[in-house]
Amino acid sequence: MLPRIVLLLALVHALAFAVACSGETAAFEPPTQDELDIDALVAGAESGALTSVDDLLLALPAEQRASVVLLERTKSLHRADVEHPRAIFFGPDARLVVAVSTDPEDPRYETAELMEQDEESGEFRLAAITFREEGATVEGDAGCTRCHGQTPRPIWGGYPVWPGAFGEEDNELTAEQRRVLEDASDSGSRLRFARESLGAGYSLAARSYGYPNTSFNFELGPRVATWIVERARESARFERFAPALVALPQCSYVDDERVRGVVSAMRSAVEAEGLGSSGYDWEAIYDLWGLDLARDFAVESRVDQVSVSPDAQLALWNSGAAYLDDLVRFLVLDKLAASDAALETILAPASAARSDLLLYGWQLAGAQRAAALADPDTYARAEIDPEARVLSAALGEIDAPSEARVAFCLRLGELWEARRR
């Protein structure tokens, strides 16, 4: 992405110079939801078409502003309190996130903080646009890595608790939060942009499932899972240990001698690497792939404030329908099944649900996704729960030696053996 950004910024600077010489304001066409990215907003700011954070918010497509959460306490560089909460506009899919302050006394009141995910690499890119009288300036990742990490990732609470957010527990507002929202539309403050989408009751009118905090989790879970899997695929040991990541949680409780043999062989191989987590046995595989369990999976914490006890089971950030670990393993399983006819056949009873998970979790984006999430009939299809909707549906209960589950585990064992050679 970097070469494209460099070229775009060079073009924008040239355009800004030409405008200054001509005395005219550069034309700026606000992007549609499907066109929206950091570069489009930078272009508007650098050209002089956008001169404030309010201009930027007004230039966002309606679909982007329609999904928002509020924080009365924040560990970001923005200030926040209950009267002036920080607003995070995450759109229909959290592929782009725009965060702003609503406190006019905040030194970063005219700074919009941005995060977007690269569709090919899965990487998150962070930037900030600051508006001043003399023009806009753009900051890159440098000021963000302390909190978000050298390889940046989002920070947001895990269901059902979001420390510092409006509706901190189970999306329930306090009386003071409710009053602030009720007053926002009449105040002329920047909070009105959020109030338009949330209503006084802190519910997203544009979504059939209107709980803001949980909706943000629903969108972030697949994004972070993609980031983790794409990084894991860079490891020379990804292909070797991928079957074990799926098999260890799905096959360890199956009372079948052949399956026990598969599980034992996988555990021995993982343990022989000399790395590992003190939590679930398959978590050591993430270490083998060069991931940092504490930092990469603890989305609820800043990377410099992650604290994990020695006996903790990790990877437990909750998206609302599944843990982050479940989403990662689903993507790994899907890649295995897509290239193996035997696994595809075993999972066939849940093929419709599997397709729905991929569609609503990873494929459906932009304006099309916004329209789908407004339809109450899509809610059940959009629930990203791989364990219940795919694995248990196709294989039976996790501790039962059903014919399908035994076949599934044995096939993973065969793939494991083939990759060892």
C-alpha positions in Angstrom: 0.0 0.0 0.0 2.9 2.4 0.8 3.8 3.2 -2.9 0.2 4.1 -3.6 0.1 6.4 -0.5 3.3 8.2 -1.5 2.1 8.8 -5.0 -1.3 10.0 -3.8 0.2 12.4 -1.3 2.5 13.8 -4.0 -0.5 14.3 -6.2 -2.4 16.0 -3.4 0.4 18.4 -2.6 0.7 19.3 -6.3 -3.1 19.9 -6.4 -2.9 22.1 -3.2 -0.1 24.2 -4.8 -2.1 24.7 -8.0 -5.1 25.7 -6.0 -3.1 28.2 -3.9 -1.8 29.8 -7.1 -5.1 30.0 -8.8 -7.0 31.2 -5.7 -9.7 28.6 -6.2 -10.9 25.9 -3.9 -10.2 22.4 -5.1 -13.2 20.3 -6.1 -13.8 17.4 -3.7 -16.4 14.7 -4.3 -17.2 13.0 -1.0 -16.5 9.3 -1.3 -19.3 6.7 -1.3 -19.1 3.9 1.3 -17.4 1.6 -1.2 -14.8 4.2 -2.1 -14.1 5.3 1.4 -10.6 4.9 2.8 -7.9 6.9 4.6 -6.5 8.1 1.3 -9.8 9.7 0.2 -10.1 11.6 3.5 -6.4 12.7 3.3 -7.0 13.9 -0.2 -10.0 16.1 0.9 -8.0 17.5 3.8 -4.8 18.2 1.9 -6.6 19.8 -0.9 -8.3 22.3 1.4 -11.8 21.0 0.6 -12.1 19.7 4.2 -11.0 22.3 6.8 -12.3 20.8 10.1 -13.2 17.6 11.7 -16.8 18.6 11.3 -16.3 18.9 7.6 -14.7 15.4 7.6 -17.6 13.9 9.4 -20.1 15.6 7.0 -18.1 14.1 4.1 -18.4 10.6 5.5 -21.1 8.5 3.8 -24.3 8.0 5.7 -23.5 4.3 6.2 -20.2 5.1 7.9 -21.8 7.6 10.4 -24.7 5.2 11.0 -22.6 2.9 13.3 -21.0 4.5 16.3 -20.0 3.9 19.9 -19.2 6.5 22.6 -16.6 6.5 25.4 -16.7 8.6 28.5 -13.3 7.4 29.5 -10.5 6.7 27.0 -6.8 5.7 27.0 -6.4 7.4 23.6 -4.9 10.8 23.0 -8.3 12.3 22.9 -10.0 13.6 26.0 -13.3 12.2 27.1 -15.9 12.5 29.9 -19.6 11.8 30.1 -20.5 15.2 28.9 -18.1 15.1 26.0 -17.6 11.4 25.0 -15.2 10.3 22.4 -17.1 9.1 19.3 -15.9 6.1 17.2 -17.7 5.7 13.8 -17.1 2.2 12.6 -19.4 2.0 9.6 -21.0 -1.2 8.4 -17.9 -3.4 8.6 -15.1 -1.7 10.6 -12.8 -1.8 7.6 -12.4 1.9 8.3 -12.8 3.5 11.8 -13.0 7.2 12.5 -12.6 8.5 16.0 -13.1 12.1 17.1 -13.3 14.1 20.3 -16.5 16.0 21.2 -14.8 18.3 23.8 -14.0 21.7 22.3 -11.4 22.2 25.0 -9.5 19.1 23.9 -6.1 20.0 22.3 -6.9 17.3 19.7 -10.5 18.4 19.1 -9.6 19.1 15.5 -7.8 15.8 15.1 -9.6 12.8 13.5 -7.9 9.4 14.3 -8.3 6.8 11.6 -7.8 3.0 11.3 -8.3 0.9 8.3 -7.5 -2.7 7.3 -5.7 -3.6 4.1 -7.8 -6.2 2.3 -4.9 -8.2 1.0 -2.4 -8.3 3.9 -4.9 -8.0 6.7 -2.7 -5.3 8.3 -4.2 -2.4 10.1 -3.0 1.1 9.1 -3.4 4.0 11.6 -3.3 7.7 10.8 -4.5 11.0 12.1 -5.6 14.2 10.3 -5.2 17.5 12.2 -6.9 20.6 10.9 -5.4 24.0 11.6 -5.9 27.5 10.2 -2.8 27.1 8.0 -4.0 23.8 6.7 -4.2 20.1 7.5 -1.4 17.8 8.6 -1.3 14.0 8.5 0.4 11.8 11.0 1.2 8.1 10.3 1.5 5.2 12.7 4.4 6.6 14.7 2.3 8.1 17.5 0.1 5.1 17.8 2.4 2.1 18.3 2.8 2.4 22.0 -0.9 1.6 22.5 -1.7 -0.4 19.4 1.6 -2.2 18.9 4.4 -2.1 16.4 2.2 -4.3 14.3 -1.0 -2.3 15.1 -4.3 -3.8 16.0 -7.6 -2.4 17.3 -8.4 -1.8 21.0 -12.0 -2.5 22.2 -13.6 -4.2 25.1 -14.8 -7.8 25.0 -18.5 -8.7 25.3 -20.3 -8.0 27.6 -18.1 -5.4 29.3 -16.6 -2.3 27.6 -14.7 -0.3 30.3 -15.2 3.4 29.8 -17.9 3.1 27.1 -21.5 4.3 27.2 -23.4 1.2 28.1 -20.3 -0.2 29.8 -22.0 -3.4 31.0 -24.5 -5.2 28.8 -25.1 -2.0 26.8 -27.1 -0.4 29.6 -26.9 3.4 29.9 -26.5 5.2 33.2 -29.0 8.0 33.9 -26.3 10.6 33.2 -25.4 9.0 29.8 -29.0 8.9 28.8 -29.4 12.6 29.7 -26.4 13.6 27.6 -27.7 11.7 24.6 -31.2 13.3 25.0 -29.7 16.8 25.1 -27.2 16.3 22.3 -29.4 17.0 19.3 -30.4 20.5 20.7 -26.9 21.6 21.7 -25.3 22.1 18.3 -22.3 20.1 19.6 -20.3 17.6 17.6 -22.0 14.9 19.6 -25.0 15.5 17.3 -23.4 13.4 14.7 -23.5 10.4 17.0 -27.0 11.3 18.3 -28.4 11.2 14.8 -27.5 7.5 14.5 -28.0 6.4 18.1 -31.2 8.1 19.2 -31.7 8.9 22.9 -31.8 5.2 23.8 -28.3 4.3 22.5 -29.5 2.0 19.7 -28.3 2.0 16.1 -31.3 2.7 14.0 -29.6 1.5 10.8 -29.1 -2.0 12.1 -31.7 -4.6 12.9 -29.5 -5.6 15.8 -29.0 -2.2 17.4 -26.7 -2.6 20.3 -23.7 -0.4 19.5 -21.0 -1.9 21.6 -21.8 -5.5 20.6 -22.2 -4.5 17.0 -18.6 -3.0 17.0 -17.4 -6.4 18.4 -19.3 -8.3 15.7 -17.4 -6.2 13.1 -14.0 -6.2 14.7 -13.8 -9.9 15.4 -13.5 -11.0 11.7 -11.1 -8.1 11.0 -8.7 -9.1 13.8 -9.0 -12.8 13.0 -8.0 -12.0 9.4 -5.0 -10.0 10.6 -3.9 -12.9 12.8 -4.3 -15.6 10.2 -2.5 -13.6 7.5 0.4 -13.1 9.9 0.4 -16.8 10.8 0.6 -17.8 7.1 3.9 -16.0 6.8 5.4 -18.7 9.1 7.2 -21.6 7.5 5.4 -23.8 10.0 1.9 -22.7 9.2 1.0 -25.5 6.8 2.6 -28.1 9.1 0.6 -27.2 12.3 -2.7 -26.0 10.8 -4.4 -29.4 11.1 -3.4 -29.6 14.8 -4.8 -26.1 15.6 -8.2 -27.4 14.5 -7.9 -31.0 15.8 -6.7 -30.4 19.3 -9.8 -28.5 20.5 -12.2 -30.6 18.4 -10.9 -34.1 19.0 -9.3 -34.2 22.4 -12.6 -35.3 24.1 -13.5 -38.0 21.6 -13.5 -41.4 23.1 -12.0 -43.3 20.2 -8.7 -45.1 20.2 -7.7 -44.0 16.8 -8.6 -40.4 17.5 -6.7 -40.5 20.8 -3.6 -41.6 18.8 -4.0 -38.6 16.4 -4.3 -36.1 19.3 -1.4 -37.6 21.2 0.9 -37.4 18.2 0.0 -33.8 17.6 0.5 -32.8 21.3 3.9 -34.5 21.3 5.0 -32.6 18.2 3.9 -29.3 19.7 5.5 -30.0 23.0 8.8 -31.0 21.3 9.2 -27.5 19.9 9.9 -26.3 23.4 7.5 -23.3 23.3 4.0 -23.0 24.5 1.3 -21.5 26.5 0.1 -22.6 30.0 -3.5 -22.3 28.7 -5.2 -24.4 26.1 -2.8 -26.9 24.5 -3.4 -25.6 21.0 -2.4 -22.1 21.9 1.3 -23.1 21.8 0.8 -23.4 18.0 0.3 -19.6 17.8 3.7 -19.2 19.5 5.2 -21.5 16.9 3.8 -19.3 14.2 5.5 -16.2 15.7 2.4 -14.6 17.2 2.3 -13.0 20.6 -0.8 -14.4 22.4 -0.9 -11.8 25.1 -0.7 -8.8 22.7 -2.3 -10.1 19.5 -5.4 -11.6 21.1 -6.0 -9.3 24.0 -8.0 -6.8 21.9 -9.6 -5.3 25.1 -6.2 -3.9 26.2 -3.5 -1.6 25.0 -0.4 -3.6 24.1 1.7 -1.8 26.7 -0.9 -2.6 29.4 -1.6 -6.3 28.7 -1.3 -8.3 31.9 -1.6 -12.1 31.8 -1.2 -14.4 34.8 1.0 -17.4 34.4 -1.9 -19.9 34.5 -4.2 -17.9 32.2 -6.0 -19.3 29.3 -5.5 -16.8 26.5 -7.3 -15.8 23.3 -10.5 -15.1 25.1 -11.6 -11.8 23.6 -15.3 -12.2 23.0 -16.9 -10.9 19.9 -20.4 -11.4 21.3 -21.1 -14.7 19.4 -17.7 -16.3 19.6 -14.2 -15.9 21.0 -11.5 -14.5 18.8 -9.7 -17.9 18.9 -12.9 -19.5 17.5 -12.8 -17.1 14.5 -9.1 -17.7 13.8 -9.6 -21.5 13.9 -12.6 -21.3 11.6 -10.6 -19.4 9.0 -7.8 -22.0 9.3 -10.3 -24.9 9.0 -12.0 -23.2 6.0 -8.6 -23.0 4.2 -8.0 -26.7 4.9 -11.4 -27.7 3.8 -11.3 -25.6 0.6 -8.4 -27.7 -0.6 -9.5 -31.1 0.7 -12.5 -32.9 -0.7 -12.8 -35.3 2.2 -13.1 -32.5 4.8 -15.6 -30.7 2.5 -17.8 -33.8 2.4 -17.7 -34.2 6.2 -18.7 -30.6 6.7 -21.4 -30.7 4.0 -24.3 -30.8 6.5 -23.3 -27.3 7.6 -22.4 -26.0 4.2 -25.1 -23.3 4.2 -24.1 -22.0 7.6 -20.4 -22.1 6.7 -21.2 -20.0 3.6 -23.2 -17.6 5.7 -20.3 -17.2 8.2 -17.9 -16.4 5.4 -20.4 -14.0 3.7 -21.4 -12.0 6.8 -18.1 -12.2 8.6 -15.6 -11.6 5.7 -17.1 -11.1 2.3 -20.0 -8.7 2.6 -18.7 -5.1 2.9 -19.6 -1.5 2.3 -23.0 -0.3 1.2 -24.2 -3.8 0.4 -23.4 -5.0 4.0 -25.1 -1.9 5.4 -28.3 -2.8 3.5 -28.1 -6.4 4.6 -27.7 -5.6 8.3 -30.7 -3.3 8.2 -32.9 -6.3 7.3 -34.2 -8.2 10.4 -34.4 -11.4 8.5 -30.6 -11.5 8.1 -29.8 -11.4 11.8 -29.7 -15.2 12.4 -27.6 -15.7 9.2 -25.2 -13.0 10.3 -24.4 -14.5 13.7 -20.7 -15.5 13.5 -20.6 -18.6 15.8 -18.5 -21.3 14.1 -18.7 -23.8 17.0 -22.5 -24.0 17.1 -23.4 -23.3 13.5 -20.7 -25.3 11.7 -18.7 -27.7 13.8 -21.4 -29.0 16.2 -24.0 -28.9 13.4 -21.9 -31.0 11.1 -20.1 -33.2 13.7 -22.3 -33.5 16.7 -21.4 -32.5 20.2 -17.7 -31.9 20.9 -17.4 -34.8 23.4 -19.3 -37.4 21.4 -17.7 -40.0 19.2 -20.1 -39.5 16.4 -19.3 -41.1 13.0 -18.8 -37.7 11.5 -16.6 -36.3 14.2 -14.4 -39.4 14.2 -14.0 -39.2 10.4 -13.2 -35.5 10.8 -10.5 -36.1 13.4 -9.0 -39.0 11.4 -8.9 -36.9 8.2 -7.1 -34.1 10.1 -4.7 -36.7 11.3 -4.0 -37.8 7.7 -3.4 -34.3 6.6 -1.1 -33.9 9.6 0.9 -37.0 8.6 1.1 -35.9 5.0 2.5 -32.5 6.0 5.1 -34.1 8.2 6.9 -35.7 5.3 
